[in-house]
Amino acid sequence: MSRTIKTQLVKYSRLAHERGLTAAFGGNLSIRKGNLVFIKATGAVMDDMTREQVAVIDMNGRQISGVRPSSEYRLHLAVYRSRPDVKAIAHLHPPYAIAATSLIDWELPIMTPEAEIYLKRIPIAPFRPAGTQELADVVADAILQSDAVIMERHGIVTVGRTLREAFYKAELVEESAKLWHLGRK
């Protein structure tokens, strides 16, 4: 089972890079299975991920595997605690969504029809330093309102029952942000 989970994380990490959702520092993906969280290892590069670069931690943040988890593991754990229905998280850095946060106050106002249906609204969480508990807490609060959150000047977090679902929601957020930018011209 862990081999399949690790293979999924590698596949969607590479796909995120391929589809332009990893500007800046990339991001990280995770899958929760019971009390374990499989997440990209610290220092791993999304477009060159391998199964060996998937860390395993428990819901308390204790390292189970031999590789250290991403510095954003607190964010993933906080979201999983906040939303027990969530089984996968995509935390990515798509350029249009990040750029929108410097121009919008609270939520992304224009969305694709699909985003309107599946996400309802996309709140923007206020800036907090990356990798901190403060960032994890504001995202965990915001994710209660929607399956997608844009973090001011940082990236996005989308959630789902599967990694595929979380990934496609991330694509919807970025497409909505592109539409919003085009509508401003």
C-alpha positions in Angstrom: 0.0 0.0 0.0 2.7 2.5 0.9 4.4 1.8 -2.5 1.1 2.8 -4.3 0.8 6.0 -2.2 4.4 7.0 -2.8 3.9 6.3 -6.6 0.9 8.7 -6.6 2.8 11.4 -4.8 5.6 11.1 -7.4 3.2 11.2 -10.3 1.3 14.2 -9.2 4.4 16.1 -8.1 5.9 15.7 -11.5 2.5 16.6 -13.1 2.2 19.8 -11.0 5.6 20.9 -12.3 4.7 19.9 -15.9 1.4 22.0 -15.7 3.1 25.1 -14.4 1.7 24.9 -10.8 5.1 25.0 -9.1 6.5 28.5 -9.6 8.8 29.8 -6.9 9.6 27.0 -4.5 7.3 24.3 -5.9 5.1 23.1 -3.1 4.3 19.7 -1.6 1.6 17.1 -1.7 0.5 14.6 0.9 -1.8 11.7 1.4 -3.2 10.6 4.8 -3.7 6.9 5.4 -5.0 6.2 8.9 -2.7 7.9 11.4 0.1 8.2 8.9 0.9 11.1 6.5 3.0 10.5 3.3 4.5 13.8 2.2 7.3 15.1 0.0 10.7 15.1 1.8 12.5 18.3 2.6 14.7 19.4 -0.3 13.0 17.1 -2.9 12.3 18.8 -6.2 8.8 18.3 -7.6 9.8 17.6 -11.2 12.4 15.0 -10.2 10.6 13.3 -7.3 11.3 9.6 -6.5 9.5 7.3 -4.1 12.6 7.4 -1.8 11.9 11.2 -1.4 8.5 10.6 0.2 8.6 11.1 4.0 6.2 9.4 6.4 5.1 11.0 9.6 2.4 10.4 12.1 -0.4 12.8 13.0 1.8 14.2 15.8 4.6 15.1 13.3 6.9 12.3 14.4 9.1 11.1 11.6 8.4 7.4 10.7 10.6 7.0 7.6 14.3 7.8 7.2 13.7 11.0 5.3 12.7 14.4 6.8 9.3 15.8 5.8 8.8 19.1 4.0 9.1 22.1 6.2 5.3 22.6 5.5 4.3 19.4 7.4 2.7 21.5 10.1 0.3 23.0 7.5 -0.7 19.5 6.3 -1.2 18.2 9.8 -3.3 21.2 10.8 -5.5 20.8 7.7 -6.0 17.1 8.4 -7.0 17.8 12.0 -9.3 20.6 10.9 -11.0 18.5 8.2 -11.2 14.8 9.1 -12.9 14.2 5.7 -9.7 15.2 3.9 -7.4 12.4 2.7 -5.1 14.4 0.4 -3.6 17.9 0.2 -2.0 19.8 -2.7 0.0 22.7 -1.5 1.4 24.4 -4.7 2.7 27.7 -5.9 0.9 28.6 -9.1 2.0 32.0 -10.5 -1.4 33.6 -11.3 -3.0 32.6 -7.9 0.0 34.0 -6.0 0.0 37.2 -8.0 -3.7 37.7 -7.4 -3.1 37.9 -3.6 -1.4 41.3 -3.9 -4.5 42.7 -5.7 -7.5 41.1 -3.9 -8.6 41.6 -0.3 -10.5 38.5 0.8 -11.5 36.1 -1.9 -11.0 35.4 -5.6 -14.0 37.1 -7.2 -14.1 35.5 -10.7 -14.0 31.8 -11.1 -14.4 29.2 -13.8 -17.9 27.6 -13.8 -16.3 24.4 -12.5 -14.7 26.3 -9.6 -18.0 27.9 -8.8 -19.6 24.5 -8.5 -16.8 22.6 -6.7 -15.2 25.2 -4.6 -18.0 27.8 -4.0 -15.5 30.5 -3.1 -11.7 30.7 -2.7 -10.7 32.6 0.4 -7.3 34.3 0.8 -5.5 33.6 4.1 -3.4 36.4 5.4 0.4 36.2 5.0 2.3 34.2 7.6 5.9 33.0 7.3 6.3 29.7 5.5 6.7 26.6 7.6 5.3 28.1 10.8 2.5 27.0 13.0 0.9 30.4 12.5 0.6 29.7 8.8 -0.8 26.2 9.5 -3.4 27.7 11.9 -4.7 30.4 9.4 -4.9 27.8 6.6 -6.7 25.2 8.8 -9.3 27.9 9.7 -9.8 29.0 6.1 -10.0 25.5 4.8 -13.2 25.1 6.8 -14.9 27.5 4.3 -13.8 25.9 1.1 -11.8 23.0 -0.4 -9.3 25.7 -1.7 -7.4 28.5 0.0 -5.0 30.9 -1.5 -2.2 32.0 0.9 -1.2 35.6 0.5 2.1 35.8 -1.3 2.8 32.1 -0.8 0.7 29.6 -2.8 -2.5 27.6 -2.5 -3.8 24.6 -0.6 -6.5 22.4 -2.0 -8.0 19.3 -0.4 -9.8 16.1 -1.5 -10.8 12.6 -0.8 -8.0 11.6 -3.2 -4.8 13.2 -4.4 -6.2 13.4 -7.9 -9.2 15.3 -6.6 -7.0 17.8 -4.6 -4.8 18.2 -7.6 -7.6 19.0 -10.0 -9.0 21.5 -7.6 -5.6 23.2 -7.6 -5.8 23.5 -11.4 -9.3 25.1 -11.0 -7.9 27.7 -8.7 -5.1 28.6 -11.1 -7.5 28.7 -14.1 -9.8 31.0 -12.1 -6.9 33.3 -11.2 -5.8 33.4 -14.9 -9.4 34.5 -15.8 -9.4 37.1 -13.1 -6.1 38.5 -14.4 -7.4 38.5 -18.0 -10.6 40.2 -16.9 -8.6 43.1 -15.3 -7.2 44.2 -18.7 
